[in-house]
Amino acid sequence: MSNLIEKGTKIIGVGRNYVDKNPAPMPKEPVLFLKPTSSYLANGGTIEIPASMEHVWYEAELAVVIGKKARDVPECEALDYVAGYALGLDMTAKELQATIKSSGLPWLLSKGLDTFTPISEMIPKSAVPNPHDLELWLKVDEDLKQKGSTNDMIFRIPYLISHISSFMTLLEGDVILTGTPEGIGPVKPGQKITAGITGLVDVHFDAERRSTPVTN
């Protein structure tokens, strides 16, 4: 899959999927949301923070790239549908998300802005013997903010694929963002994010102010 950004039809995010040192009650099933593929940003690009927003937060995540059409996939066969993995960032406009959540509305607008899904090139599945034994990390400028293991996922990748495919068909190039370890926080215009999967891939993105505000 030579160009992940142009191939897929959807991005499925998974919320609250890592064990936390100060845990809230664990979800009984995955918390899912959608992001548009227009939010993708290739490595080296610029994360655009809209003029009207002050609190844009990062989350480093293992991205699962689907390799073929998947519907009603048994959990025991789920990894057969994986083409590879990537390092993805799920960016969130926190003020907007708070307003949306207080009204009981979907998170789409707070997570689906252009450039709000920075992502690496795909790592072939053959290069990742165990996707639940990977170290994710993220720095803002030179400060390490996130460092965690995919072994701390609450819902594992085979279950996520099986569960999601029972609701919606997954197509080649679709991406599942599998959640983030602790340490999420804000990035401000003028700062730089570097992140990676230790031993496999790293990415870097500058954050800059977008001159055009989003409408209310």
Sequence and secondary structure as in RCSB ss.txt:
>XXXX:A:sequence
MSNLIEKGTKIIGVGRNYVDKNPAPMPKEPVLFLKPTSSYLANGGTIEIPASMEHVWYEAELAVVIGKKARDVPE
CEALDYVAGYALGLDMTAKELQATIKSSGLPWLLSKGLDTFTPISEMIPKSAVPNPHDLELWLKVDEDLKQKGST
NDMIFRIPYLISHISSFMTLLEGDVILTGTPEGIGPVKPGQKITAGITGLVDVHFDAERRSTPVTN
>XXXX:A:secstr
   HHHH S EEEEES B  SS     SS EEEEE GGGEEETT EEEEETT S EEE EEEEEEE S BSS  G
GGGGGGEEEEEEEE  EEHHHHHHHHHTT  SHHHH STT EEE   EEGGG S TTS EEEEEETTEEEEEEEG
GGBSS HHHHHHHHHTTS B TT EEE    S  EEE TT EEEEEETTTEEEEEEEEEESS    
